[in-house]
Amino acid sequence: MSLEQRIGSERKQTAMSKALEEQSDAELRGALAKGELGEKKRIVAEEILRRRQQAKAEELKRKYKWFGSLAAAFSLLLLSLKRFWRR
């Protein structure tokens, strides 16, 4: 085994030594892009990324829910003023 192959396999082992749940999004995406994961681990990593993304989206929805309500109220106000001015 050449030095380059040994270094590559050591990097692969180091990158995958942590449990998938403990790896950051960037690490998981990198491992998926490089094809370092087996079939089952690839599926698990994709699901982990999907759930993390969903959790982030839910957090944003919860955090900025008031903004959507305010925009809807403003739109309804504009529509009612437009109808009022037409008469």
VMD Tcl script that builds the backbone (N, CA, C; Angstrom):
set m [mol new atoms 261]
animate dup $m
set s [atomselect $m all]
$s set {name element resname resid chain x y z} {
  {N N MET 1 A 0.845 -1.173 0.000}
  {CA C MET 1 A 0.000 0.000 0.000}
  {C C MET 1 A 0.893 1.240 0.000}
  {N N SER 2 A 0.636 2.165 -0.892}
  {CA C SER 2 A 1.463 3.358 -0.985}
  {C C SER 2 A 1.114 4.328 0.144}
  {N N LEU 3 A 1.973 5.300 0.307}
  {CA C LEU 3 A 1.781 6.299 1.354}
  {C C LEU 3 A 0.493 7.079 1.134}
  {N N GLU 4 A 0.213 7.445 -0.113}
  {CA C GLU 4 A -1.000 8.204 -0.426}
  {C C GLU 4 A -2.259 7.394 -0.099}
  {N N GLN 5 A -2.247 6.122 -0.412}
  {CA C GLN 5 A -3.403 5.278 -0.103}
  {C C GLN 5 A -3.582 5.142 1.400}
  {N N ARG 6 A -2.475 4.991 2.128}
  {CA C ARG 6 A -2.550 4.856 3.574}
  {C C ARG 6 A -3.097 6.135 4.213}
  {N N ILE 7 A -2.610 7.284 3.747}
  {CA C ILE 7 A -3.087 8.568 4.276}
  {C C ILE 7 A -4.571 8.736 3.962}
  {N N GLY 8 A -4.971 8.369 2.765}
  {CA C GLY 8 A -6.384 8.460 2.385}
  {C C GLY 8 A -7.257 7.575 3.254}
  {N N SER 9 A -6.825 6.349 3.522}
  {CA C SER 9 A -7.626 5.457 4.359}
  {C C SER 9 A -7.652 5.934 5.804}
  {N N GLU 10 A -6.542 6.531 6.291}
  {CA C GLU 10 A -6.513 7.063 7.647}
  {C C GLU 10 A -7.462 8.244 7.774}
  {N N ARG 11 A -7.503 9.109 6.752}
  {CA C ARG 11 A -8.441 10.232 6.759}
  {C C ARG 11 A -9.878 9.732 6.782}
  {N N LYS 12 A -10.132 8.725 5.991}
  {CA C LYS 12 A -11.475 8.162 5.930}
  {C C LYS 12 A -11.871 7.587 7.288}
  {N N GLN 13 A -10.977 6.883 7.939}
  {CA C GLN 13 A -11.269 6.321 9.252}
  {C C GLN 13 A -11.447 7.417 10.282}
  {N N THR 14 A -10.645 8.459 10.212}
  {CA C THR 14 A -10.762 9.562 11.157}
  {C C THR 14 A -12.075 10.299 10.960}
  {N N ALA 15 A -12.445 10.533 9.710}
  {CA C ALA 15 A -13.690 11.250 9.432}
  {C C ALA 15 A -14.902 10.446 9.871}
  {N N MET 16 A -14.821 9.138 9.779}
  {CA C MET 16 A -15.966 8.304 10.110}
  {C C MET 16 A -15.896 7.740 11.525}
  {N N SER 17 A -14.859 8.146 12.306}
  {CA C SER 17 A -14.731 7.598 13.648}
  {C C SER 17 A -15.822 8.116 14.575}
  {N N LYS 18 A -16.321 9.323 14.330}
  {CA C LYS 18 A -17.424 9.848 15.124}
  {C C LYS 18 A -18.727 9.233 14.628}
  {N N ALA 19 A -19.680 9.115 15.525}
  {CA C ALA 19 A -21.006 8.637 15.125}
  {C C ALA 19 A -21.624 9.648 14.171}
  {N N LEU 20 A -22.447 9.189 13.276}
  {CA C LEU 20 A -23.049 10.076 12.282}
  {C C LEU 20 A -23.818 11.224 12.929}
  {N N GLU 21 A -24.504 10.941 14.035}
  {CA C GLU 21 A -25.294 11.977 14.702}
  {C C GLU 21 A -24.428 13.081 15.299}
  {N N GLU 22 A -23.172 12.760 15.591}
  {CA C GLU 22 A -22.264 13.725 16.211}
  {C C GLU 22 A -21.537 14.588 15.182}
  {N N GLN 23 A -21.606 14.220 13.924}
  {CA C GLN 23 A -20.896 14.974 12.895}
  {C C GLN 23 A -21.692 16.210 12.499}
  {N N SER 24 A -20.961 17.244 12.107}
  {CA C SER 24 A -21.611 18.470 11.664}
  {C C SER 24 A -22.215 18.257 10.282}
  {N N ASP 25 A -23.045 19.195 9.885}
  {CA C ASP 25 A -23.653 19.120 8.560}
  {C C ASP 25 A -22.589 19.123 7.463}
  {N N ALA 26 A -21.571 19.955 7.650}
  {CA C ALA 26 A -20.509 20.044 6.641}
  {C C ALA 26 A -19.752 18.718 6.518}
  {N N GLU 27 A -19.492 18.076 7.646}
  {CA C GLU 27 A -18.791 16.790 7.612}
  {C C GLU 27 A -19.635 15.727 6.904}
  {N N LEU 28 A -20.930 15.709 7.226}
  {CA C LEU 28 A -21.814 14.729 6.584}
  {C C LEU 28 A -21.920 14.973 5.084}
  {N N ARG 29 A -22.092 16.232 4.697}
  {CA C ARG 29 A -22.174 16.552 3.260}
  {C C ARG 29 A -20.883 16.190 2.538}
  {N N GLY 30 A -19.754 16.452 3.194}
  {CA C GLY 30 A -18.463 16.109 2.595}
  {C C GLY 30 A -18.306 14.611 2.409}
  {N N ALA 31 A -18.701 13.849 3.427}
  {CA C ALA 31 A -18.597 12.389 3.333}
  {C C ALA 31 A -19.533 11.852 2.253}
  {N N LEU 32 A -20.718 12.441 2.137}
  {CA C LEU 32 A -21.657 12.010 1.091}
  {C C LEU 32 A -21.117 12.350 -0.296}
  {N N ALA 33 A -20.545 13.549 -0.423}
  {CA C ALA 33 A -20.029 13.973 -1.726}
  {C C ALA 33 A -18.842 13.129 -2.174}
  {N N LYS 34 A -18.023 12.737 -1.223}
  {CA C LYS 34 A -16.837 11.944 -1.561}
  {C C LYS 34 A -17.142 10.460 -1.702}
  {N N GLY 35 A -18.348 10.052 -1.300}
  {CA C GLY 35 A -18.720 8.648 -1.392}
  {C C GLY 35 A -18.030 7.791 -0.354}
  {N N GLU 36 A -17.741 8.369 0.811}
  {CA C GLU 36 A -17.022 7.647 1.855}
  {C C GLU 36 A -17.928 6.730 2.672}
  {N N LEU 37 A -19.229 6.828 2.490}
  {CA C LEU 37 A -20.160 6.072 3.314}
  {C C LEU 37 A -20.718 4.880 2.552}
  {N N GLY 38 A -20.984 3.813 3.281}
  {CA C GLY 38 A -21.654 2.660 2.691}
  {C C GLY 38 A -23.119 2.988 2.435}
  {N N GLU 39 A -23.831 2.056 1.863}
  {CA C GLU 39 A -25.228 2.291 1.488}
  {C C GLU 39 A -26.100 2.643 2.694}
  {N N LYS 40 A -26.016 1.859 3.754}
  {CA C LYS 40 A -26.851 2.111 4.932}
  {C C LYS 40 A -26.479 3.420 5.614}
  {N N LYS 41 A -25.184 3.668 5.763}
  {CA C LYS 41 A -24.750 4.912 6.403}
  {C C LYS 41 A -25.108 6.117 5.549}
  {N N ARG 42 A -25.082 5.956 4.228}
  {CA C ARG 42 A -25.468 7.050 3.339}
  {C C ARG 42 A -26.929 7.418 3.559}
  {N N ILE 43 A -27.777 6.407 3.668}
  {CA C ILE 43 A -29.203 6.652 3.889}
  {C C ILE 43 A -29.435 7.331 5.236}
  {N N VAL 44 A -28.726 6.849 6.261}
  {CA C VAL 44 A -28.858 7.439 7.593}
  {C C VAL 44 A -28.362 8.882 7.584}
  {N N ALA 45 A -27.232 9.145 6.937}
  {CA C ALA 45 A -26.682 10.502 6.878}
  {C C ALA 45 A -27.639 11.444 6.143}
  {N N GLU 46 A -28.227 10.995 5.048}
  {CA C GLU 46 A -29.190 11.827 4.325}
  {C C GLU 46 A -30.403 12.141 5.192}
  {N N GLU 47 A -30.865 11.164 5.949}
  {CA C GLU 47 A -32.013 11.377 6.839}
  {C C GLU 47 A -31.654 12.337 7.968}
  {N N ILE 48 A -30.448 12.217 8.505}
  {CA C ILE 48 A -30.005 13.137 9.557}
  {C C ILE 48 A -29.987 14.566 9.020}
  {N N LEU 49 A -29.415 14.752 7.830}
  {CA C LEU 49 A -29.377 16.088 7.231}
  {C C LEU 49 A -30.777 16.619 6.955}
  {N N ARG 50 A -31.657 15.750 6.476}
  {CA C ARG 50 A -33.038 16.153 6.183}
  {C C ARG 50 A -33.748 16.609 7.462}
  {N N ARG 51 A -33.573 15.853 8.544}
  {CA C ARG 51 A -34.231 16.211 9.806}
  {C C ARG 51 A -33.647 17.485 10.415}
  {N N ARG 52 A -32.345 17.658 10.294}
  {CA C ARG 52 A -31.742 18.898 10.803}
  {C C ARG 52 A -32.249 20.106 10.024}
  {N N GLN 53 A -32.367 19.954 8.707}
  {CA C GLN 53 A -32.880 21.046 7.889}
  {C C GLN 53 A -34.329 21.359 8.251}
  {N N GLN 54 A -35.115 20.324 8.487}
  {CA C GLN 54 A -36.506 20.512 8.874}
  {C C GLN 54 A -36.593 21.213 10.229}
  {N N ALA 55 A -35.738 20.848 11.162}
  {CA C ALA 55 A -35.732 21.487 12.478}
  {C C ALA 55 A -35.362 22.968 12.360}
  {N N LYS 56 A -34.414 23.280 11.487}
  {CA C LYS 56 A -34.033 24.677 11.278}
  {C C LYS 56 A -35.190 25.468 10.669}
  {N N ALA 57 A -35.889 24.858 9.714}
  {CA C ALA 57 A -37.029 25.528 9.081}
  {C C ALA 57 A -38.148 25.761 10.094}
  {N N GLU 58 A -38.411 24.780 10.940}
  {CA C GLU 58 A -39.440 24.933 11.974}
  {C C GLU 58 A -39.063 26.042 12.953}
  {N N GLU 59 A -37.794 26.123 13.292}
  {CA C GLU 59 A -37.327 27.175 14.198}
  {C C GLU 59 A -37.528 28.554 13.567}
  {N N LEU 60 A -37.212 28.681 12.283}
  {CA C LEU 60 A -37.426 29.956 11.597}
  {C C LEU 60 A -38.905 30.310 11.528}
  {N N LYS 61 A -39.741 29.310 11.253}
  {CA C LYS 61 A -41.184 29.561 11.215}
  {C C LYS 61 A -41.676 30.050 12.569}
  {N N ARG 62 A -41.226 29.402 13.632}
  {CA C ARG 62 A -41.652 29.789 14.970}
  {C C ARG 62 A -41.139 31.179 15.327}
  {N N LYS 63 A -39.903 31.443 14.940}
  {CA C LYS 63 A -39.272 32.706 15.296}
  {C C LYS 63 A -39.890 33.894 14.549}
  {N N TYR 64 A -40.257 33.701 13.286}
  {CA C TYR 64 A -40.762 34.807 12.468}
  {C C TYR 64 A -42.233 34.657 12.115}
  {N N LYS 65 A -42.967 33.946 12.940}
  {CA C LYS 65 A -44.399 33.763 12.711}
  {C C LYS 65 A -45.124 35.111 12.720}
  {N N TRP 66 A -44.720 35.989 13.607}
  {CA C TRP 66 A -45.349 37.297 13.720}
  {C C TRP 66 A -45.199 38.103 12.436}
  {N N PHE 67 A -44.091 37.906 11.742}
  {CA C PHE 67 A -43.853 38.662 10.508}
  {C C PHE 67 A -44.870 38.282 9.438}
  {N N GLY 68 A -45.185 37.008 9.324}
  {CA C GLY 68 A -46.188 36.551 8.367}
  {C C GLY 68 A -47.554 37.096 8.707}
  {N N SER 69 A -47.881 37.118 9.983}
  {CA C SER 69 A -49.169 37.673 10.412}
  {C C SER 69 A -49.242 39.163 10.108}
  {N N LEU 70 A -48.163 39.858 10.346}
  {CA C LEU 70 A -48.121 41.295 10.067}
  {C C LEU 70 A -48.255 41.566 8.566}
  {N N ALA 71 A -47.578 40.788 7.747}
  {CA C ALA 71 A -47.675 40.967 6.293}
  {C C ALA 71 A -49.091 40.679 5.799}
  {N N ALA 72 A -49.739 39.648 6.353}
  {CA C ALA 72 A -51.110 39.325 5.964}
  {C C ALA 72 A -52.064 40.447 6.364}
  {N N ALA 73 A -51.899 40.972 7.555}
  {CA C ALA 73 A -52.748 42.070 8.015}
  {C C ALA 73 A -52.547 43.312 7.152}
  {N N PHE 74 A -51.319 43.612 6.805}
  {CA C PHE 74 A -51.025 44.768 5.954}
  {C C PHE 74 A -51.641 44.591 4.567}
  {N N SER 75 A -51.563 43.383 4.023}
  {CA C SER 75 A -52.162 43.110 2.707}
  {C C SER 75 A -53.665 43.289 2.743}
  {N N LEU 76 A -54.303 42.780 3.777}
  {CA C LEU 76 A -55.753 42.948 3.906}
  {C C LEU 76 A -56.131 44.416 4.068}
  {N N LEU 77 A -55.318 45.151 4.790}
  {CA C LEU 77 A -55.561 46.583 4.948}
  {C C LEU 77 A -55.483 47.292 3.600}
  {N N LEU 78 A -54.474 46.969 2.803}
  {CA C LEU 78 A -54.335 47.586 1.483}
  {C C LEU 78 A -55.517 47.245 0.580}
  {N N LEU 79 A -55.950 46.005 0.614}
  {CA C LEU 79 A -57.099 45.603 -0.202}
  {C C LEU 79 A -58.371 46.331 0.210}
  {N N SER 80 A -58.589 46.469 1.512}
  {CA C SER 80 A -59.797 47.158 1.966}
  {C C SER 80 A -59.731 48.647 1.636}
  {N N LEU 81 A -58.553 49.267 1.749}
  {CA C LEU 81 A -58.410 50.679 1.372}
  {C C LEU 81 A -58.631 50.876 -0.123}
  {N N LYS 82 A -58.157 49.933 -0.922}
  {CA C LYS 82 A -58.335 50.017 -2.374}
  {C C LYS 82 A -59.826 49.981 -2.719}
  {N N ARG 83 A -60.570 49.088 -2.073}
  {CA C ARG 83 A -62.025 49.008 -2.314}
  {C C ARG 83 A -62.718 50.281 -1.823}
  {N N PHE 84 A -62.278 50.816 -0.697}
  {CA C PHE 84 A -62.878 52.020 -0.143}
  {C C PHE 84 A -62.669 53.204 -1.086}
  {N N TRP 85 A -61.483 53.346 -1.658}
  {CA C TRP 85 A -61.183 54.462 -2.559}
  {C C TRP 85 A -61.920 54.334 -3.895}
  {N N ARG 86 A -62.224 53.126 -4.322}
  {CA C ARG 86 A -62.931 52.931 -5.578}
  {C C ARG 86 A -64.367 53.433 -5.507}
  {N N ARG 87 A -64.952 53.413 -4.338}
  {CA C ARG 87 A -66.365 53.834 -4.196}
  {C C ARG 87 A -66.515 55.285 -4.225}
}
mol reanalyze $m
mol bondsrecalc $m
mol representation Tube
mol addrep $m
